[in-house]
Amino acid sequence: MNLRSVSEILPNTRVILRMDLDVAEGDDSRLVKSIPTIKLLLGKQCKIAIIGHRGRPESKDESLSLKSVYLDLMSLLEPDGENLIESVFIEDVGDKEKIDQALAVDQIVFLENLRFWKGEENNDPDFLKGLVEMSNFYVDDAFAVAHRKHRSIMLYKNLPGFYGLSFIEEAEKIAKVAENPEKPLTVILGGAKEDKLKYLEELEKKADKILIGGKLPKLLNPSPASQELPLTGEPKIVVAKLREDGLDLSDEDINKFKEIIKVSKTIIWAGAMGLFENALAKKGTEEIAKAVAASNAAYKIIAGGDTGASIRELGLEDKIDYVCSGGGVMLELLTKGKLPAWE
């Protein structure tokens, strides 16, 4: 993998920066990841147009506006509130004249949620055309959505493309595990997004065990056919039975998963084991988080919002080797070895 770094960008140029802006309330970790890239560009006197999305809106939805994210980012860049960086928030991403004028005077121009317009997810070549025409370079620092063929991810096809410091670090860490994991390799899948299941077949070729929790056991209908492990006759894929209400792992699931985690040498975990936002359905996620953290012999990568939140809540971050910003992108890179963001 040989991704061109943002550090190679020429000074005094106009740069489109795609960031991970899909942040949860009170969690600025995705913004923090891109601060070194922004500071590097500011140090080169570049003018930066920041783009990204939040949530899955059908159309314009004020509750998913990026205005508050813009304010949070600026407070991270200017912790003392000194307003040394000239910046502006622009609501209409299609207002070419306004964006052009803003880039002429401001160092940072922050655009509204791209998913308010259909052109983003449809990868419409006319969407963001005005912005592209007035820019010199494109920088992708949004690793969490690097597996999506959305317009803002594919701009490297229209401008010289580079990658942010955080993006390169994440891609290299995952690729290293994909190419040469220490065995046995255990993959833990959870959460509520069914698209994780499309990676099962490929994961089965790489992993020694795949543990399935969260909402996914209910979505596996019928249960997956699983090769048996040689000698033991045990299935590779272990699907949680869940407790009676289906909102979390059962105690039996927890104990079974813990036994497998204990003997693993590489652990990859994406997605909570239950309805994590419900205090009564946190036990499975917390118990698995503690078991993963306690596995000193294993190299551990976790990904996904609730997975990361559980690790942070329990104060176990320093026990994890790497926290990846997105579960879907991690699984895509693990199984396919490449991503739409650099194809």
N, C-alpha and C positions, 0 to 999 in steps of 0.2 A: 504494500500500500504506500503510495507516494503522493500525499495530498499537499498542494501548494499552500504554504502558511501565509496568514495575514501579514506577517512580518516582512513579506516581500513586496507589499504594496507601495507604490510611489507616493511621496509626500504631496501635500497641497492638491489632492484630488477629491472627487465626489464618490462616496462609497455607499452602496446599499448594504445594510447589515441585517440579516435574518436572525432573529433571536428566539429563544424559548420564552414566550411571554404568557403561556398557559399556566399561570400560577394560582395556587390555592390561597385562600385568605390567611394572612399571617405567616406565609412561607415564602421567603424571598430567595431561596437557594438557587433557583434557576437564573435569577437576575445576577446574583453574586458570581456565578460561573463565568458570565460574559464580561465582567468588569475589567479584567486584564486586557481583553481584546479591544474594548472601547478606549481604554487609556492609551493603548499602543497607537490606535488610530488618531486620537486627539493629539498625542505627542508628535505625530507626523503632520499636524495641521490639516487633517482631512475633514471634510464636511460629511456628516453621517446621517443617512436616512434610515431610521430603525423601523423594521416591519416585523409583523408576527400575528398570531391569533390567540384567542382565548375561548375555550369551551366549544360547543357545537351548535351555534345559533342557526336557525333556519333563514333569518334575515336580520335586519338591524334590531338589536336588543340592548337597551341601555344598561341592563344588569351585567352585561358582558363587555361593556366598553373598556378600552385600554387606558382611559384617562388616569385612573387611580394607579395603574401599573407604571405609567409614565412618571407620575409624581414620586412613587416609591423608588424608581430607578434613579431619578435625579437626586433624591435624598441620600442614596448610597454613593453617588458620585461626588456629592457635595455635602458631606456629613455635618458640616457646621452651618449649612444653609446660607453660604456666602454668595450664591448665584454668580460664580465666576465663569460658568459655562453657559453661553447663550443657547437657549433651547426653546422649542415651540411644539405644541401638540396640534396636529391637523386632522380634522374629522373626515374630510372628503378625500379619499386616496386618488380620486380621478381629477382633482383640481390641479392640473398641470402648472398653471400660472402661479398659483399660491405656493405650491411646493418649490418651484424654481426660485421664486423671490425669497422664500424662507431659507433655502440652501445657500443663497448668495450672502445672507447676513448671519445666519445661525450656525453654530457648530453641530448641534444635534436637532434633527427634525424627526419627530416621533409620529407615526401614522396610526390611524384607528384600526381596530380589529379587521383583518383582511377577510375573515369569514362572513362579514356582513354583506359581502358581494359574492354572487354565484361564481364569478370568474376565477376565484382562488381555488376552490376544490375541483372545478371543472378543467383546471389548467388551460384557461382561455388565453391564447397568445396575445389578445388585445388588452387583457387586464394588466395593469401596471406599465403599459407601453410608454406612457409619458414619462414616468419615473426612470425607466430604463434608458430612454433617449437622452436624459439630462445627467446621467451618471457615467462614471469611468470604470468602476469595478463593482463586483458582487462578492460579499463575504457571507458564508454560511456558518453560523455558530449555534444552530438549532438542531442538535443531534437527536433530540427526542422525536422529531418528525421527519428524520432523514429517510424514512421508509415510505413516505407519502409522495405520490406524483402530483403535488399541488403546484400552482403557478409560482409561488414564492420560493419553493425548493428547487425549481428547475431553471431559475434565472441564469445559472452558469452557462446555459446554452445560448444566451443572448449577450452576455458580457463576460470579460475575462474573470474566471471564478477562482476564489481563494477560500480557505477554511479558517475558522476562528481557533484560538489556542485551546479552548475547552473541547471543541468538536474533535480536533485531532487527537487530543489525549484520550477521549472516550473511545473513538474508533480504534485506536491502537491497542488499548487495554482489552477490548472485546475480541479483536482479531487474534490477539495472542492466545487467548483461551480457546477460541474456535479452532486454531491451527494445531495446538499441542497441549490439551488439558491433561493434568495429572489424573490418573484413574484410581478408584472409581469416580465417575462424574455423575452427580445427581442434579437434576433440573426440577425445581419446584414451581408449579404454575397455579395461580389463583386469580382473584379479582372477578370482575363481572363481564369483561369484554370477550365475546365469543371468538374474535379473530385470533386469539392466542392458539386456539385449537387447530388452526390450519397448519401450524408448524409441527404438529405431533409426529407425523410420519418421518420427517427429516430428523427431528430431535431423537427419535427412536434409534436411528442409525448411529448417532454420536454418543448418546447418554447410556449409562449403566442402569439408572433408575429415573423414572419420571413420576413425581408425586403431584396429584391433582386435587386441589381444594377450591375454596371460594364458591362462586356460583357455578363454576365449570362442570362439576359432576352432574348437575341437573340438565346441563346443555348437551351432555354426552349421551345421546340416545340413538341407537343402542350403545353400550359400552364399547370402547375401542378394542379391536383385535390386537393382542400384544404378543410379540415373540417371547418365548420362555428363555430365561437365562440358562446358559449351558450348565450342566451338572446339577443345579439346584431345582430346576423345574418351576422356579418362581417367575411370575410375570414381570416384565420391565416396567410396565405402567401400573401404578398403584392409585386407584381412584378412591377418594374419601367417601365413606358412607354418609357422613354428616350426622349431626344430631337431629332429633325428631322435627324441630321447626325448620331445618334446612339452612339456618342462618350462620352456622359455624361448624367447625370440626367437632366430632364426638371425642370423648376421652380415648376411645379405642384408636381412632385415627391419629390423634396426637402421639400416643405411645408408639404406634407403628412407624409414623414418619420420623420420630426421634431416633429410633433404632437405626434406620437407614442413614440419617444425617450423621450419626456418630461415627460411621465407618467410611464416610465419603472423603475424598482427597480434593475434589473441586465441587463447589456448590454454586449453582446459578438459580436465583430466586426472583420471580416476577409476579406480583399480585398478592393481595391480602388473602388470608385463609378463611375469613368470614366477613360479615357486614361490619367492617372495622369502625365505622362512624357511630355504631350503636354500642354503648358501653357494655351491654349484656352479650355482645357477640364478638368480643375482642380476644377472648381467651386463646383461641386457636392460633391467631396471628402472633400474639405475644409469646406463647409457649414455643412456637417454631422459631421466632426471632431469637429467643434466648438459646435455643438448641443450636442454631446456626452460629451465633456469636461464640458459643462455648466450644465449637469444633476447632480447636487450635491447630490441628494437623491439616485442615483444608484451606484452599484458596477460595475466597468467598466474594461473589459479585451479586449485588441486589439491584433491582430496578423497579420503577413504578411509584406513584405518589403515596399510596397507603403503606406500601412496604417500607419505603424510606421514612415515612412518618412514624411507623411503629418502632423502627430502630432508634430514631431520634428521641422519641418519647421515653424509651427505656434507657437512654444514655449509652447505647451500645455502638455508636458510630465508629469509635476507634477500634472495635473488634472486627470490622468489615474491611476487606481489602480494597473494594471499590464500589461506590454507589453510582449507578448509571442513571441518566435522567429519564429514560423511557423503556418500558418493558417490550413493547412491540418492535421497536427499532433494534433492541438488543437481540431478540429472537430472530429477526430478519437477517442480521449480520452473522449471527452464529450459524444459521442453517444455509445461507446462500453465499456468504463470503463477500458480498458487495451490497450497495444500496443505491436507490434511484438518485440520491443526492450527489453521486459522482460517476454515474455509469458512463 
